[in-house]
Amino acid sequence: RAARATRTIVTAGVPAGLLQDDVMADILTIHFQMSRNNGGDVEEVTYPTRNKGVAYITFEDQEVVESVLKKDQHLLQDKRLPRHYPLTVTRYCDNVSSSLIHLIML
């Protein structure tokens, strides 16, 4: 089993404040488990985080991270959301996550 960091992605663009946090975590889990999103078994969703609109998704297998990252665009959609939300998905790494979040906040 690969180290946790290598099985985790950073997801930015999560609509904050629309739904309860646990509902949004469920929606993210469903999104990243769907085969049409190149997903797979989700071990854990960390949401909310210290950064508004950012979630960490940890998968059971590292291969799922690779396939999720290959998908061109992730659109978060669910009947509980008023519209589709484009997500920015990147590999987890301490430096990347903080610089990416900084860019998004600008």
N, C-alpha and C positions, 0 to 999 in steps of 0.2 A: 504494500500500500504506500503510495507516494506521500511525501510530506504535505501537510495541510496547505501551505502557501502555494504549492504547485497545482493544487486542485481547486483553487479559488480564483474567481474573476471579480473585477470591480465594475459595477453597473451604475452609470450616472444618467440623470434625466428622469429619475423616478418622480412622478408627480407627488409633491409633498402636500400634506394638509387636506387632501380630498377625502380620504377614507381613514378608518382607524388603522394604526400601524400593523396590527396582526392580520387584518384583511389584505393590506397591501403586500405583506410578506407572503400570504397565500397566493395572491395573483402572480407574484414573481416566481414562486415555486412552480406553479402550473406552467407559466411561460417557458421556463428553462427545462422543464421535463418533456415538453412537446417535441416530437420528432421533426415537425416542420420548422422548428427553430434550431435544429441540429442538437437538441438537448439530450439529457439523460437523467439518471437518478441524482436528485439533489439531496445532499446530506444535511445542509443547514443554510438558512437565509439569515443574514445579519442586517436587520432593518428595524428601526432607524439607526443611523450611525451619527457620529459627531458632525458629519458633513451633510447638509440638507440635500435631499434628492439623490443620495448615494446609498447603494446597498452592496453587500458582499455576498456572493453566492458560492458555496462550497459544494463540489460534486463528489460523488462516491469514487469516480475514476478520473484520472488525469486526461485520458483520451477525450472525454466529453468537453473539457476545457478547449482542447485544440479544435474540435468540430464547431463549438459555439463561436469561437473567434473567427472561423472561416466564413460564417454567414455575413453577407454584405450589410444587411440592416435588420435590427431588431425593433419591431414595433410592439409595444406593450398594449394589448387590447383585451378587454373584458367587459361583459355587460354592465358591470358596476362602475365602469369609468365612462365619463362623458364623451371621450374621443380616444383616438390612438395616440400613443406617446412614443416618439423615437428614443431609443436608449443608446448610450455610448457604452460599449463593452470592451474592456481591456484586461490584459493579464494582470494578476495581482503581484505587486512588488512594492515595497515601502516607498521607493523613490517615485515610481511611476504614479502611484495613486495620489500622492500629495501634489505632484506637479500637474497632473491631469485635473484634479479637483480645483487647483488654483486657476487653471485656464478657464474652467467652466464658470467659476465664480466671477470672472472679469466681465 
